Amino acid sequence: MPEAEVRVAELKAFETKSGNTRFVLVDDQGKEYSTFKEQIAAKLPGLTGKKVRIMYREQQREGFTNLDLDDVELLDPADPAGERETDEREISPRDLFAKLQPFKELVAEDLEQDGEG
């Protein structure tokens, strides 16, 4: 399984048509790593701007390469911000969903506006 050390540029959450939530980590090179696994998504809050080690799988689907996120680990947990992040990793899936809900709503609004124009 490939792994990489990347700096997190952005975190996103999207609701799929089936009602599941897809969580996306975007690195500083613009690559997007996705997961539907709540135990991995629970590690994401607070990682923006931080350097992390990720494990992922590349999968070809319908002519596209998908990068499926299998794990993420903060590289410098001795950093004071990293210590706070350790506490955040214990966030429940329900609390994580509530925390990321505003992002999902913004995405839904953008999609609706794109469909209208």
C-alpha positions as CSV (number, residue, x, y, z in Angstrom):
1,M,0.0,0.0,0.0
2,P,1.5,3.3,-1.0
3,E,2.2,6.0,1.6
4,A,3.3,9.6,1.3
5,E,4.2,12.6,3.5
6,V,2.0,15.5,2.5
7,R,0.9,18.9,3.8
8,V,-2.9,19.2,4.2
9,A,-4.2,22.1,2.2
10,E,-7.9,21.5,2.7
11,L,-10.5,19.2,4.1
12,K,-13.9,18.7,2.5
13,A,-17.0,16.6,3.0
14,F,-19.6,15.7,0.4
15,E,-22.9,14.0,0.7
16,T,-23.4,11.4,-2.1
17,K,-26.6,10.7,-3.9
18,S,-27.1,7.6,-1.7
19,G,-26.8,9.7,1.5
20,N,-23.3,8.6,2.5
21,T,-20.6,11.2,3.3
22,R,-17.3,11.2,1.4
23,F,-14.5,12.9,3.2
24,V,-11.6,14.4,1.2
25,L,-8.1,15.4,2.2
26,V,-6.5,17.7,-0.4
27,D,-2.7,18.0,-0.2
28,D,-0.7,21.1,-1.1
29,Q,-0.1,19.7,-4.6
30,G,-3.9,19.5,-5.2
31,K,-4.2,15.7,-5.0
32,E,-7.4,14.6,-3.4
33,Y,-7.6,11.5,-1.2
34,S,-11.1,10.3,-0.3
35,T,-12.6,8.0,2.3
36,F,-16.1,7.0,3.5
37,K,-14.6,5.4,6.7
38,E,-15.7,7.4,9.7
39,Q,-12.8,6.2,11.8
40,I,-10.4,7.8,9.3
41,A,-12.5,10.9,8.9
42,A,-12.5,11.3,12.7
43,K,-8.7,12.0,12.5
44,L,-9.0,14.8,9.9
45,P,-10.3,17.9,11.9
46,G,-7.5,20.3,12.7
47,L,-5.0,18.9,10.2
48,T,-5.2,21.8,7.7
49,G,-1.7,23.2,7.2
50,K,-0.1,20.3,9.0
51,K,2.3,17.7,7.6
52,V,0.9,14.2,7.7
53,R,1.7,10.6,6.6
54,I,-1.0,9.0,4.6
55,M,-1.6,5.5,3.4
56,Y,-3.8,5.2,0.3
57,R,-4.8,3.0,-2.7
58,E,-5.0,4.0,-6.3
59,Q,-8.0,2.7,-8.2
60,Q,-8.9,3.1,-11.8
61,R,-12.7,3.7,-12.3
62,E,-14.3,4.8,-15.5
63,G,-11.1,6.4,-16.9
64,F,-10.3,8.2,-13.6
65,T,-7.7,7.5,-11.0
66,N,-9.2,7.6,-7.5
67,L,-7.0,7.9,-4.4
68,D,-8.7,6.1,-1.5
69,L,-7.4,7.3,1.9
70,D,-6.7,4.3,4.2
71,D,-5.0,6.1,7.1
72,V,-3.6,9.4,8.2
73,E,-1.1,10.2,10.9
74,L,0.1,13.6,12.1
75,L,3.9,13.7,11.7
76,D,4.9,16.0,14.5
77,P,2.7,15.1,17.5
78,A,5.2,16.9,19.8
79,D,4.0,20.2,18.3
80,P,1.6,21.9,20.7
81,A,-1.0,22.0,17.9
82,G,-0.4,18.3,17.5
83,E,-1.2,17.7,21.1
84,R,-4.6,19.4,20.7
85,E,-5.1,17.3,17.6
86,T,-4.6,14.1,19.6
87,D,-7.6,15.0,21.7
88,E,-9.6,15.8,18.6
89,R,-8.9,12.4,17.2
90,E,-11.3,11.0,19.8
91,I,-14.3,12.8,18.3
92,S,-17.3,10.6,17.7
93,P,-18.5,10.0,14.1
94,R,-21.8,11.9,15.1
95,D,-19.8,14.9,16.4
96,L,-17.6,14.9,13.3
97,F,-20.6,14.8,11.0
98,A,-22.0,17.8,12.9
99,K,-18.7,19.7,12.7
100,L,-18.5,19.1,8.9
101,Q,-22.2,19.7,8.1
102,P,-21.6,23.4,7.2
103,F,-19.1,22.3,4.5
104,K,-21.6,19.8,3.1
105,E,-24.3,22.5,3.0
106,L,-22.0,24.9,1.1
107,V,-21.1,22.2,-1.4
108,A,-24.8,21.4,-1.9
109,E,-25.5,25.1,-2.5
110,D,-22.7,25.3,-5.0
111,L,-24.0,22.3,-6.8
112,E,-27.5,23.7,-6.9
113,Q,-26.2,27.0,-8.3
114,D,-24.1,25.2,-10.9
115,G,-27.1,23.3,-12.1
116,E,-29.2,26.5,-12.5
117,G,-26.6,28.4,-14.5
